């Protein structure tokens, strides 16, 4: 299983703990840690979102205020991946941690057609 995690750098410590747990469970996790900026960086991110099986958003005030995080979430929503509630501002956030995680999995195209 391939997982994409959208997160703010301000929440990196908590996200690293989640990544470690997922990797111990033999889940393939993709983070944008090794990418530079610019157009190729954004193409790589969009490609990873498009091909992942699970999209996770580490919701926090930081991620909701981050333009890249919001763009990733909008792209996932455009692909019918992410629940619209993923963009709701969390009510309380523990210091140094995302307030909550919002995850969505890929729906087979046949399931998408049945919804319309």
C-alpha positions in Angstrom: 0.0 0.0 0.0 1.3 3.5 -0.9 0.4 6.4 1.4 0.9 10.1 0.7 1.0 12.4 3.8 0.2 16.1 3.4 1.6 18.0 6.3 3.1 21.3 7.4 6.8 21.3 8.3 5.8 22.8 11.7 4.2 19.4 12.4 7.1 17.3 11.2 7.9 15.7 14.5 4.4 14.2 15.0 4.3 13.2 11.3 7.6 11.4 11.6 6.2 9.3 14.5 3.3 8.3 12.2 5.6 7.5 9.3 7.7 5.3 11.6 4.6 3.4 12.7 3.4 2.9 9.1 6.8 1.8 7.9 7.0 -0.8 10.7 3.7 -2.1 9.4 5.4 -2.4 6.0 3.4 0.5 4.5 5.2 2.5 1.8 5.0 6.2 2.8 5.8 9.1 0.5 6.8 12.5 1.9 8.1 15.5 0.0 11.3 15.6 2.1 13.8 15.1 -0.7 12.4 17.5 -3.2 13.5 21.0 -4.1 11.1 23.8 -5.0 9.7 24.9 -8.3 7.6 23.4 -11.0 9.2 19.9 -11.0 8.6 19.7 -7.2 4.9 20.4 -7.7 4.7 17.9 -10.6 6.3 15.2 -8.4 3.8 15.9 -5.6 0.8 15.8 -7.9 2.0 12.5 -9.4 2.5 11.0 -6.0 -1.1 12.1 -5.0 -2.5 10.6 -8.2 -0.8 7.3 -7.7 -1.1 6.8 -3.9 -3.7 4.4 -2.5 -4.3 6.4 0.7 -4.1 10.2 1.1 -3.6 11.4 4.7 -3.8 15.0 5.8 -2.1 15.9 9.2 -4.6 18.7 10.0 -3.4 21.6 12.1 -3.6 25.4 12.0 -0.2 25.3 10.3 -1.4 22.9 7.5 -4.6 24.9 7.0 -2.6 28.1 6.7 -0.1 26.5 4.3 -0.7 27.2 0.6 1.0 24.0 -0.6 -0.9 21.8 1.9 -4.2 23.4 0.8 -3.3 22.9 -2.8 -2.5 19.2 -2.2 -5.9 18.9 -0.4 -7.8 20.6 -3.2 -6.1 18.3 -5.7 -7.1 15.2 -3.7 -10.6 16.6 -3.4 -10.8 17.2 -7.1 -9.8 13.5 -7.6 -12.7 12.6 -5.2 -10.2 11.4 -2.6 -10.5 13.6 0.4 -13.6 14.2 2.4 -14.6 17.9 2.4 -14.4 17.9 6.2 -10.6 17.6 5.8 -10.5 21.3 5.3 -12.4 22.1 8.5 -10.3 24.0 11.1 -9.6 21.7 14.1 -11.1 22.9 17.3 -8.1 22.2 19.6 -4.6 21.3 18.7 -2.1 19.9 21.2 1.3 21.7 21.1 3.6 20.3 18.5 1.1 17.9 17.1 -1.6 17.9 14.4 -5.0 18.2 15.9 -6.3 15.2 13.9 -5.6 13.1 10.8 -7.9 12.9 7.9 -7.4 10.0 5.6 -9.1 8.9 2.3 -8.6 6.0 0.1 -8.9 5.7 -3.7 -12.4 4.7 -4.9 -12.5 2.4 -7.9 -13.8 4.3 -11.0 -16.9 1.9 -11.0 -17.7 3.1 -7.5 -17.4 6.8 -8.6 -19.9 6.2 -11.4 -22.4 4.6 -9.0 -22.4 7.8 -6.9 -23.5 10.0 -9.7 
